[in-house]
Amino acid sequence: MPEATVVARSLTYRVGDATLVAGVDFEATHGELVAVIGPNGAGKSTLLNLLAGNLRPTEGHVLLDGVDTSDALPGDLALLRSMLTQREPIDIPYTAAQVVQIGRFPHRRDAAAVAEAMESTDTTQFAARIYATLSGGEQTRVSLARVLAQDTPIVFLDEPTTALDVAHQERVMREAVRVSRQHRAVVVVLHDLNSAAIHADRIVLMNQGAVVAGGLPSDVLQQDLLTTVYAQPMVVVDHPFRDCPLVLTADRSPRT
């Protein structure tokens, strides 16, 4: 089995009396895409920020390619991992191209890398547009291009398909898979269970700050487990034309 490049042990994060992440062990290896799923408030985004070194754990530790994130300098982390957050804090009137160029900051300026990242995310046409004037979905794709331009061995994506239309959701997830196949580790938080089923090599299911299941999509996406965790009746069937499960809601109450 490939050596894990993202390793978390006994990871716990508390804010006051609230425990947002509770004793999580986590691994991701080069060459795989791991999807983190779970209901709202499960601790998915907090876990991702802990793994990326943006938050310091209350207990436990995270190693990225053997480097303890608690000891790493920001410049070191920028060469190890890149991250797409839910809300990109870019208020300066940068163009889309300038936002993508930020991803090259840890490296030499490289126009070719920026152009390639924008082409792969279908954002070349926005290069001269002011980032703040783009729609939410367009901003997400530009921010993803920034992450790709950073060219790190570890990539963290927090809900990258939010606000995207169906075609661009599929394109973004295919790009995430492509990146993972370049011997990089990709960890992505998803709300779309079927997107996780289709694209992820492994799935981690969280609830109330803890990992309740982990493994292959077919092992984790079990209807009784999902029904309990999401407090919503679920049915899991074989996908009609993909080799993966298909998750359906099963609320049979009449329409009003």
VOKOL-179067 format. One line per field, with one value per residue: residue number from 1; residue in three letters; x, y, z of N, C-alpha, C in turn. Coordinates in steps of 0.05 Angstrom, whole numbers. Atoms other than C-alpha are relative to their C-alpha. Example, Ala and Ser with C-alpha at 12.3 -4.5 7.8 and 13.67 -1.06 7.14 Angstrom:
kolfi: (1 / 2);
lumfi: (ALA / SER);
nxx: (18 / -16);
nyy: (-24 / -24);
nzz: (0 / -1);
caxx: (246 / 273);
cayy: (-90 / -21);
cazz: (156 / 143);
cxx: (18 / -15);
cyy: (24 / 22);
czz: (0 / 14);
END
This chain:
kolfi: (1 / 2 / 3 / 4 / 5 / 6 / 7 / 8 / 9 / 10 / 11 / 12 / 13 / 14 / 15 / 16 / 17 / 18 / 19 / 20 / 21 / 22 / 23 / 24 / 25 / 26 / 27 / 28 / 29 / 30 / 31 / 32 / 33 / 34 / 35 / 36 / 37 / 38 / 39 / 40 / 41 / 42 / 43 / 44 / 45 / 46 / 47 / 48 / 49 / 50 / 51 / 52 / 53 / 54 / 55 / 56 / 57 / 58 / 59 / 60 / 61 / 62 / 63 / 64 / 65 / 66 / 67 / 68 / 69 / 70 / 71 / 72 / 73 / 74 / 75 / 76 / 77 / 78 / 79 / 80 / 81 / 82 / 83 / 84 / 85 / 86 / 87 / 88 / 89 / 90 / 91 / 92 / 93 / 94 / 95 / 96 / 97 / 98 / 99 / 100 / 101 / 102 / 103 / 104 / 105 / 106 / 107 / 108 / 109 / 110 / 111 / 112 / 113 / 114 / 115 / 116 / 117 / 118 / 119 / 120 / 121 / 122 / 123 / 124 / 125 / 126 / 127 / 128 / 129 / 130 / 131 / 132 / 133 / 134 / 135 / 136 / 137 / 138 / 139 / 140 / 141 / 142 / 143 / 144 / 145 / 146 / 147 / 148 / 149 / 150 / 151 / 152 / 153 / 154 / 155 / 156 / 157 / 158 / 159 / 160 / 161 / 162 / 163 / 164 / 165 / 166 / 167 / 168 / 169 / 170 / 171 / 172 / 173 / 174 / 175 / 176 / 177 / 178 / 179 / 180 / 181 / 182 / 183 / 184 / 185 / 186 / 187 / 188 / 189 / 190 / 191 / 192 / 193 / 194 / 195 / 196 / 197 / 198 / 199 / 200 / 201 / 202 / 203 / 204 / 205 / 206 / 207 / 208 / 209 / 210 / 211 / 212 / 213 / 214 / 215 / 216 / 217 / 218 / 219 / 220 / 221 / 222 / 223 / 224 / 225 / 226 / 227 / 228 / 229 / 230 / 231 / 232 / 233 / 234 / 235 / 236 / 237 / 238 / 239 / 240 / 241 / 242 / 243 / 244 / 245 / 246 / 247 / 248 / 249 / 250 / 251 / 252 / 253 / 254 / 255 / 256);
lumfi: (MET / PRO / GLU / ALA / THR / VAL / VAL / ALA / ARG / SER / LEU / THR / TYR / ARG / VAL / GLY / ASP / ALA / THR / LEU / VAL / ALA / GLY / VAL / ASP / PHE / GLU / ALA / THR / HIS / GLY / GLU / LEU / VAL / ALA / VAL / ILE / GLY / PRO / ASN / GLY / ALA / GLY / LYS / SER / THR / LEU / LEU / ASN / LEU / LEU / ALA / GLY / ASN / LEU / ARG / PRO / THR / GLU / GLY / HIS / VAL / LEU / LEU / ASP / GLY / VAL / ASP / THR / SER / ASP / ALA / LEU / PRO / GLY / ASP / LEU / ALA / LEU / LEU / ARG / SER / MET / LEU / THR / GLN / ARG / GLU / PRO / ILE / ASP / ILE / PRO / TYR / THR / ALA / ALA / GLN / VAL / VAL / GLN / ILE / GLY / ARG / PHE / PRO / HIS / ARG / ARG / ASP / ALA / ALA / ALA / VAL / ALA / GLU / ALA / MET / GLU / SER / THR / ASP / THR / THR / GLN / PHE / ALA / ALA / ARG / ILE / TYR / ALA / THR / LEU / SER / GLY / GLY / GLU / GLN / THR / ARG / VAL / SER / LEU / ALA / ARG / VAL / LEU / ALA / GLN / ASP / THR / PRO / ILE / VAL / PHE / LEU / ASP / GLU / PRO / THR / THR / ALA / LEU / ASP / VAL / ALA / HIS / GLN / GLU / ARG / VAL / MET / ARG / GLU / ALA / VAL / ARG / VAL / SER / ARG / GLN / HIS / ARG / ALA / VAL / VAL / VAL / VAL / LEU / HIS / ASP / LEU / ASN / SER / ALA / ALA / ILE / HIS / ALA / ASP / ARG / ILE / VAL / LEU / MET / ASN / GLN / GLY / ALA / VAL / VAL / ALA / GLY / GLY / LEU / PRO / SER / ASP / VAL / LEU / GLN / GLN / ASP / LEU / LEU / THR / THR / VAL / TYR / ALA / GLN / PRO / MET / VAL / VAL / VAL / ASP / HIS / PRO / PHE / ARG / ASP / CYS / PRO / LEU / VAL / LEU / THR / ALA / ASP / ARG / SER / PRO / ARG / THR);
nxx: (17 / -16 / -4 / 18 / -13 / 15 / 4 / 10 / 4 / 14 / 4 / 22 / 1 / 21 / 4 / 16 / 11 / 8 / -20 / 7 / -12 / -5 / -16 / 1 / -24 / 6 / -23 / 4 / -25 / -5 / 14 / 29 / 19 / 16 / 22 / 11 / 28 / 14 / 20 / -9 / -9 / -13 / -29 / -16 / -18 / -19 / -20 / -17 / -18 / -20 / -19 / -16 / -17 / 12 / 8 / -18 / 17 / -1 / -15 / -7 / -18 / 3 / -25 / 3 / -25 / -18 / -4 / 20 / 11 / -2 / -27 / -8 / 4 / 19 / -13 / -3 / 26 / 8 / -12 / 10 / 29 / 17 / 27 / 23 / 19 / 28 / 2 / -26 / -1 / -13 / 15 / -15 / 10 / -17 / 13 / -1 / -27 / -17 / 7 / -13 / -29 / -7 / -7 / -28 / -17 / -22 / -18 / -6 / 23 / 0 / 24 / 10 / 14 / 25 / 17 / 8 / 20 / 25 / 12 / 11 / 24 / 18 / 2 / -17 / 16 / 4 / -26 / -1 / 23 / -4 / 9 / 24 / 24 / 8 / 21 / -12 / -12 / -24 / -21 / -9 / -18 / -25 / -15 / -11 / -23 / -22 / -10 / -14 / -25 / -19 / -15 / -10 / 5 / 25 / 20 / 24 / 22 / 23 / 25 / -7 / 21 / 22 / 8 / -7 / 20 / -6 / -23 / -25 / -5 / -13 / -27 / -17 / -7 / -19 / -26 / -11 / -10 / -24 / -22 / -7 / -15 / -28 / -14 / 6 / 23 / 22 / 20 / 21 / 26 / 23 / 27 / 13 / -9 / -4 / -26 / -20 / 1 / -10 / -27 / -18 / -12 / 10 / 18 / 0 / 26 / -2 / 24 / -4 / -28 / -14 / 1 / 17 / -5 / -20 / -6 / 9 / 27 / 20 / 0 / 9 / 26 / 20 / 24 / 8 / -19 / 6 / 26 / -5 / -17 / 12 / 27 / 16 / 1 / -16 / -2 / -25 / 3 / -22 / 2 / 8 / -21 / -27 / -7 / 0 / 28 / 16 / 15 / 26 / 17 / 23 / 23 / 23 / 23 / 12 / -5 / 21);
nyy: (-24 / -24 / -14 / -22 / -27 / -15 / 18 / -13 / 19 / -9 / -28 / -12 / -29 / -11 / -29 / -2 / 26 / 16 / 17 / 0 / 25 / 16 / 24 / 11 / 11 / -4 / 3 / -1 / 7 / -10 / 15 / 6 / -21 / 8 / -18 / -2 / -6 / -1 / -22 / -26 / 0 / 25 / -5 / 6 / -22 / -4 / 20 / -7 / -22 / 12 / 15 / -19 / -17 / -27 / 0 / 16 / 18 / 0 / 24 / 15 / -12 / 5 / 1 / -3 / 10 / 2 / -26 / -7 / -26 / -19 / -11 / -10 / -28 / -3 / 6 / 29 / 11 / -9 / 19 / 27 / 4 / -23 / 4 / -15 / -3 / -6 / -29 / -10 / -27 / -17 / -24 / -19 / 2 / 14 / 15 / 29 / 10 / -7 / 18 / 26 / -4 / 3 / 27 / 4 / -16 / 16 / 8 / -23 / -8 / 18 / -6 / 24 / 15 / -15 / 4 / 28 / 3 / -14 / 16 / 25 / -6 / -15 / -27 / -18 / -23 / -19 / -8 / -29 / -8 / -3 / 24 / -5 / -3 / 26 / 14 / 18 / 24 / -8 / -5 / 26 / 12 / -15 / 7 / 27 / -4 / -9 / 24 / 17 / -14 / 2 / 24 / 12 / 29 / 5 / -20 / 1 / -14 / -1 / -3 / -14 / 0 / -17 / -22 / 6 / 14 / 29 / 5 / -8 / 18 / 24 / -7 / -5 / 26 / 14 / -13 / 8 / 28 / -2 / -9 / 22 / 20 / -10 / 8 / -20 / 7 / -20 / 4 / -18 / 0 / 0 / 6 / 17 / 27 / 14 / -9 / 15 / 28 / 3 / -9 / 4 / 26 / 7 / -19 / -3 / -10 / -13 / -9 / -11 / -4 / 26 / 18 / 23 / 21 / -6 / 22 / -2 / -10 / 21 / 8 / -22 / -9 / 20 / -16 / -2 / -18 / -27 / -8 / -8 / -23 / -24 / -2 / -1 / 26 / 3 / 26 / 3 / 20 / 0 / -20 / 13 / 2 / -4 / 21 / -13 / -3 / -23 / -6 / -14 / -5 / 18 / -11 / 6 / -17 / -11 / -28 / -19);
nzz: (0 / 1 / -26 / -5 / 1 / -20 / -24 / -25 / -22 / -24 / 5 / -15 / 1 / -17 / -2 / -25 / -9 / 24 / 13 / 29 / 10 / -24 / 1 / 27 / 14 / 29 / 18 / 29 / 13 / 27 / 22 / -5 / -7 / -24 / -4 / -27 / 2 / -25 / -1 / -9 / -28 / -7 / -5 / 25 / 7 / -21 / 5 / 23 / -9 / -18 / 17 / 16 / -17 / -4 / -28 / -17 / -15 / -29 / -6 / 23 / 19 / 29 / 16 / 29 / 10 / -23 / -13 / -20 / 8 / -22 / 0 / 27 / 7 / 22 / 26 / 3 / 5 / 27 / 19 / -6 / 5 / 9 / -11 / 9 / -22 / 9 / 4 / 6 / -10 / 20 / 3 / 16 / 27 / 18 / 22 / -4 / 5 / -23 / -22 / 6 / -3 / -29 / -4 / 7 / -18 / -11 / 21 / 18 / 16 / 23 / 15 / 12 / -21 / -4 / 24 / -1 / -22 / 8 / 21 / -11 / -16 / 17 / -10 / 16 / 10 / -21 / -8 / -4 / -17 / -29 / -14 / -15 / 18 / 10 / -16 / -20 / 13 / 15 / -20 / -9 / 20 / 0 / -24 / 4 / 17 / -17 / -14 / 18 / 7 / -23 / 8 / -24 / -2 / -15 / 8 / -17 / 13 / -17 / 15 / 25 / 21 / -8 / 18 / 28 / 15 / 1 / 18 / -13 / -22 / 11 / 10 / -24 / -13 / 17 / -3 / -26 / 4 / 17 / -17 / -17 / 15 / 4 / -25 / -21 / -18 / 1 / -21 / 9 / -15 / 18 / -10 / 20 / -5 / 25 / 11 / -15 / 9 / 27 / 5 / -22 / -5 / -26 / -13 / -29 / -9 / -26 / -14 / -26 / -5 / 0 / 24 / -6 / 19 / 20 / 18 / 28 / 2 / -4 / -28 / -17 / 9 / -8 / -5 / -28 / -12 / 10 / -11 / -28 / -2 / 12 / -11 / 24 / 13 / 24 / 14 / 16 / 21 / 20 / 21 / 25 / 20 / -12 / -20 / -27 / -10 / 6 / -25 / 5 / -24 / 1 / -13 / 16 / -7 / 24 / 6 / -8);
caxx: (0 / 27 / 56 / 6 / 22 / -33 / -34 / -76 / -77 / -126 / -145 / -189 / -211 / -250 / -278 / -300 / -345 / -359 / -320 / -320 / -274 / -267 / -209 / -205 / -153 / -146 / -100 / -95 / -42 / -10 / -52 / -121 / -181 / -214 / -283 / -307 / -382 / -433 / -491 / -486 / -446 / -412 / -342 / -321 / -294 / -262 / -227 / -202 / -174 / -139 / -109 / -85 / -53 / -99 / -123 / -80 / -111 / -129 / -103 / -69 / -25 / -23 / 35 / 38 / 92 / 123 / 121 / 83 / 36 / 42 / 116 / 115 / 124 / 72 / 121 / 134 / 60 / 49 / 96 / 64 / -11 / -61 / -132 / -198 / -242 / -317 / -308 / -247 / -226 / -208 / -235 / -180 / -201 / -157 / -172 / -185 / -116 / -84 / -122 / -95 / -25 / -28 / -23 / 47 / 72 / 111 / 145 / 174 / 123 / 101 / 51 / 46 / 24 / -29 / -55 / -58 / -97 / -147 / -157 / -170 / -223 / -256 / -239 / -193 / -249 / -251 / -177 / -187 / -251 / -250 / -257 / -311 / -356 / -359 / -417 / -407 / -396 / -347 / -308 / -305 / -274 / -223 / -205 / -197 / -150 / -109 / -104 / -83 / -31 / 0 / 20 / 27 / 32 / -30 / -95 / -153 / -220 / -278 / -344 / -314 / -379 / -423 / -458 / -435 / -482 / -484 / -433 / -382 / -393 / -374 / -315 / -288 / -293 / -260 / -204 / -197 / -191 / -140 / -98 / -100 / -74 / -12 / 12 / -19 / -67 / -134 / -181 / -249 / -310 / -374 / -448 / -467 / -465 / -470 / -412 / -372 / -395 / -375 / -308 / -278 / -229 / -248 / -302 / -299 / -367 / -370 / -424 / -422 / -347 / -328 / -313 / -369 / -347 / -291 / -273 / -294 / -357 / -395 / -375 / -393 / -455 / -502 / -574 / -586 / -523 / -540 / -612 / -587 / -533 / -573 / -639 / -671 / -696 / -647 / -645 / -580 / -583 / -533 / -519 / -550 / -487 / -429 / -394 / -415 / -475 / -531 / -562 / -635 / -678 / -738 / -788 / -855 / -898 / -947 / -933 / -971);
cayy: (0 / 70 / 110 / 158 / 231 / 260 / 229 / 253 / 219 / 231 / 298 / 340 / 412 / 450 / 520 / 536 / 480 / 456 / 398 / 407 / 349 / 291 / 242 / 233 / 188 / 202 / 182 / 198 / 172 / 197 / 178 / 176 / 221 / 217 / 248 / 272 / 271 / 282 / 327 / 401 / 412 / 345 / 377 / 366 / 436 / 441 / 375 / 399 / 463 / 422 / 376 / 436 / 469 / 529 / 510 / 484 / 422 / 422 / 351 / 305 / 321 / 324 / 304 / 326 / 286 / 276 / 350 / 367 / 424 / 454 / 465 / 485 / 556 / 585 / 582 / 509 / 493 / 532 / 483 / 422 / 435 / 480 / 492 / 515 / 543 / 555 / 630 / 657 / 721 / 762 / 832 / 868 / 886 / 834 / 805 / 731 / 720 / 757 / 713 / 650 / 680 / 681 / 606 / 613 / 656 / 598 / 585 / 628 / 667 / 621 / 646 / 577 / 545 / 599 / 591 / 515 / 520 / 569 / 525 / 463 / 499 / 534 / 603 / 631 / 676 / 710 / 727 / 803 / 805 / 832 / 772 / 805 / 816 / 742 / 698 / 651 / 591 / 629 / 652 / 580 / 557 / 614 / 597 / 524 / 547 / 583 / 518 / 479 / 532 / 524 / 453 / 420 / 346 / 352 / 387 / 403 / 423 / 446 / 438 / 455 / 440 / 488 / 539 / 504 / 480 / 405 / 408 / 446 / 402 / 342 / 379 / 401 / 330 / 300 / 351 / 332 / 258 / 277 / 314 / 255 / 210 / 253 / 219 / 273 / 266 / 301 / 308 / 338 / 356 / 340 / 345 / 308 / 235 / 211 / 254 / 222 / 153 / 164 / 199 / 181 / 124 / 125 / 159 / 184 / 194 / 243 / 259 / 303 / 315 / 241 / 192 / 140 / 101 / 99 / 57 / 43 / 79 / 13 / 0 / 69 / 85 / 37 / 58 / 42 / 80 / 140 / 141 / 145 / 196 / 243 / 232 / 222 / 158 / 135 / 79 / 55 / 18 / -1 / 56 / 40 / 54 / 66 / 16 / 50 / 59 / 107 / 142 / 164 / 197 / 156 / 204 / 179 / 234 / 263 / 328 / 389);
cazz: (0 / -17 / 41 / 71 / 56 / 101 / 171 / 230 / 297 / 354 / 323 / 369 / 363 / 416 / 418 / 489 / 512 / 441 / 411 / 335 / 319 / 367 / 366 / 290 / 257 / 182 / 125 / 51 / 4 / -60 / -120 / -87 / -78 / -9 / -1 / 67 / 74 / 129 / 149 / 165 / 228 / 225 / 229 / 156 / 142 / 210 / 197 / 130 / 161 / 215 / 162 / 122 / 182 / 182 / 252 / 309 / 341 / 414 / 417 / 368 / 308 / 232 / 187 / 115 / 79 / 148 / 167 / 231 / 212 / 282 / 270 / 197 / 173 / 126 / 68 / 80 / 82 / 17 / -18 / 14 / 6 / -29 / -7 / -35 / 20 / 19 / 23 / -11 / 25 / -37 / -31 / -69 / -140 / -173 / -241 / -246 / -276 / -218 / -168 / -203 / -203 / -126 / -130 / -160 / -102 / -70 / -137 / -192 / -232 / -288 / -339 / -371 / -305 / -296 / -367 / -359 / -293 / -323 / -384 / -342 / -301 / -361 / -335 / -390 / -414 / -346 / -344 / -350 / -308 / -237 / -192 / -149 / -210 / -226 / -204 / -145 / -189 / -233 / -172 / -148 / -213 / -213 / -141 / -161 / -217 / -164 / -125 / -186 / -204 / -135 / -158 / -90 / -72 / -27 / -47 / 0 / -31 / 12 / -25 / -94 / -132 / -92 / -137 / -200 / -255 / -270 / -327 / -286 / -225 / -267 / -298 / -229 / -201 / -262 / -254 / -180 / -200 / -254 / -203 / -156 / -211 / -217 / -153 / -110 / -51 / -58 / 1 / -17 / 26 / -11 / 4 / -60 / -40 / -111 / -133 / -77 / -99 / -171 / -162 / -94 / -83 / -10 / 32 / 103 / 136 / 194 / 245 / 306 / 299 / 294 / 238 / 238 / 176 / 125 / 65 / -6 / -30 / -31 / 41 / 69 / 28 / 64 / 68 / 141 / 161 / 117 / 141 / 214 / 202 / 158 / 196 / 127 / 96 / 42 / -9 / -40 / -106 / -161 / -208 / -276 / -317 / -268 / -223 / -158 / -112 / -126 / -65 / -67 / -15 / 4 / 33 / 8 / 37 / -14 / -48 / -23);
cxx: (18 / 2 / -19 / 15 / -15 / -7 / -9 / -5 / -13 / -7 / -25 / 2 / -23 / 0 / -18 / -8 / -7 / 24 / -8 / 11 / 9 / 16 / 1 / 28 / -7 / 26 / -9 / 28 / 2 / -16 / -29 / -15 / -18 / -22 / -9 / -28 / -12 / -20 / 12 / 8 / 14 / 30 / 17 / 19 / 21 / 23 / 19 / 19 / 21 / 20 / 19 / 18 / -10 / -10 / 20 / -18 / 3 / 15 / 6 / 19 / -6 / 27 / -7 / 27 / 21 / 5 / -23 / -11 / 2 / 27 / 8 / -5 / -20 / 11 / 4 / -26 / -9 / 12 / -10 / -29 / -12 / -28 / -20 / -19 / -27 / -3 / 28 / 2 / 16 / -17 / 14 / -9 / 20 / -16 / 1 / 28 / 18 / -6 / 14 / 30 / 9 / 9 / 29 / 19 / 23 / 22 / 9 / -26 / 1 / -27 / -12 / -17 / -27 / -19 / -11 / -22 / -26 / -14 / -14 / -25 / -20 / -4 / 17 / -15 / -4 / 26 / 2 / -22 / 9 / -13 / -27 / -25 / -9 / -22 / 14 / 13 / 25 / 23 / 11 / 20 / 26 / 16 / 12 / 25 / 24 / 13 / 16 / 27 / 21 / 17 / 14 / -5 / -26 / -19 / -25 / -21 / -25 / -24 / 6 / -22 / -24 / -3 / 7 / -24 / 10 / 25 / 26 / 5 / 15 / 28 / 19 / 7 / 18 / 28 / 13 / 11 / 26 / 24 / 9 / 17 / 28 / 16 / -2 / -23 / -20 / -20 / -22 / -25 / -22 / -26 / -15 / 10 / 5 / 25 / 23 / 1 / 14 / 30 / 21 / 12 / -8 / -18 / 3 / -26 / 2 / -28 / 7 / 30 / 17 / -3 / -17 / 4 / 21 / 7 / -8 / -28 / -21 / -2 / -13 / -29 / -21 / -25 / -8 / 18 / -6 / -26 / 4 / 15 / -13 / -29 / -20 / 0 / 16 / -3 / 25 / -4 / 26 / -5 / -5 / 22 / 28 / 4 / 2 / -29 / -13 / -18 / -24 / -13 / -26 / -24 / -25 / -24 / -11 / 8 / -24 / 0);
cyy: (25 / 13 / 23 / 27 / 19 / -19 / 18 / -21 / 14 / 30 / 10 / 30 / 10 / 30 / 4 / -28 / -18 / -15 / -3 / -24 / -16 / -26 / -14 / -10 / 1 / -4 / 4 / -4 / 14 / -17 / -6 / 26 / -10 / 21 / -2 / 9 / 0 / 23 / 26 / -2 / -25 / 4 / -3 / 23 / 5 / -21 / 7 / 23 / -9 / -15 / 19 / 17 / 28 / 3 / -18 / -18 / 4 / -24 / -14 / 15 / -8 / 1 / 1 / -7 / 0 / 25 / 5 / 28 / 20 / 13 / 13 / 30 / 2 / -6 / -29 / -13 / 7 / -18 / -28 / -4 / 26 / -6 / 19 / 1 / 7 / 30 / 12 / 30 / 19 / 24 / 21 / -2 / -12 / -11 / -30 / -11 / 6 / -18 / -27 / 3 / -2 / -28 / -6 / 14 / -17 / -8 / 25 / 7 / -16 / 4 / -25 / -16 / 13 / -5 / -29 / -4 / 12 / -16 / -25 / 5 / 17 / 28 / 20 / 25 / 21 / 14 / 30 / 11 / 4 / -23 / 5 / 3 / -27 / -12 / -19 / -24 / 7 / 5 / -27 / -13 / 15 / -7 / -28 / 2 / 10 / -23 / -17 / 13 / -2 / -26 / -13 / -30 / -8 / 22 / -5 / 17 / -1 / 8 / 14 / 1 / 18 / 23 / -5 / -14 / -29 / -5 / 7 / -16 / -25 / 7 / 4 / -27 / -17 / 11 / -9 / -29 / 1 / 8 / -22 / -21 / 9 / -5 / 22 / -10 / 22 / -8 / 21 / -4 / 3 / -3 / -19 / -28 / -16 / 9 / -14 / -29 / -5 / 5 / -7 / -28 / -11 / 22 / -1 / 13 / 11 / 7 / 9 / 1 / -25 / -14 / -24 / -23 / 10 / -24 / 5 / 12 / -21 / -9 / 22 / 8 / -22 / 14 / 3 / 20 / 29 / 10 / 10 / 26 / 25 / 5 / 4 / -28 / -1 / -28 / 0 / -23 / 0 / 22 / -13 / -2 / 7 / -22 / 13 / 0 / 25 / 5 / 17 / 5 / -16 / 10 / -3 / 17 / 14 / 29 / 17 / 23);
czz: (0 / 27 / 2 / -1 / 19 / 23 / 23 / 21 / 23 / -2 / 13 / -2 / 16 / -2 / 25 / 10 / -23 / -12 / -29 / -14 / 24 / -6 / -28 / -8 / -30 / -15 / -29 / -12 / -27 / -20 / 6 / 7 / 23 / 3 / 29 / -2 / 28 / 1 / 9 / 29 / 9 / 7 / -25 / -6 / 22 / -2 / -22 / 7 / 20 / -17 / -16 / 16 / 4 / 29 / 15 / 17 / 30 / 10 / -26 / -18 / -28 / -13 / -29 / -12 / 22 / 15 / 19 / -6 / 23 / 1 / -26 / -3 / -23 / -28 / -6 / -7 / -28 / -21 / 3 / -9 / -10 / 9 / -12 / 24 / -10 / -6 / -4 / 8 / -19 / -5 / -17 / -29 / -20 / -24 / 6 / -4 / 23 / 24 / -5 / 4 / 30 / 6 / -7 / 19 / 12 / -20 / -15 / -15 / -26 / -15 / -12 / 20 / 5 / -23 / 0 / 21 / -8 / -22 / 12 / 16 / -16 / 9 / -17 / -9 / 21 / 8 / 7 / 18 / 29 / 14 / 14 / -17 / -11 / 18 / 20 / -12 / -16 / 19 / 11 / -20 / -2 / 25 / -2 / -19 / 16 / 15 / -18 / -8 / 22 / -2 / 24 / 0 / 14 / -6 / 18 / -14 / 18 / -16 / -27 / -21 / 8 / -19 / -29 / -14 / -4 / -17 / 14 / 26 / -9 / -9 / 24 / 13 / -18 / 2 / 27 / -2 / -16 / 16 / 18 / -14 / -8 / 25 / 21 / 17 / -1 / 21 / -5 / 18 / -20 / 15 / -19 / 4 / -25 / -14 / 15 / -9 / -26 / -1 / 22 / -1 / 27 / 11 / 30 / 8 / 28 / 11 / 28 / 8 / -1 / -26 / 8 / -20 / -20 / -16 / -28 / -1 / 5 / 29 / 18 / -7 / 4 / 9 / 29 / 15 / -8 / 11 / 29 / 1 / -10 / 10 / -24 / -13 / -27 / -11 / -17 / -19 / -18 / -20 / -27 / -21 / 10 / 20 / 28 / 10 / -10 / 24 / -7 / 26 / -3 / 15 / -18 / 7 / -24 / -3 / 9 / -19);
END
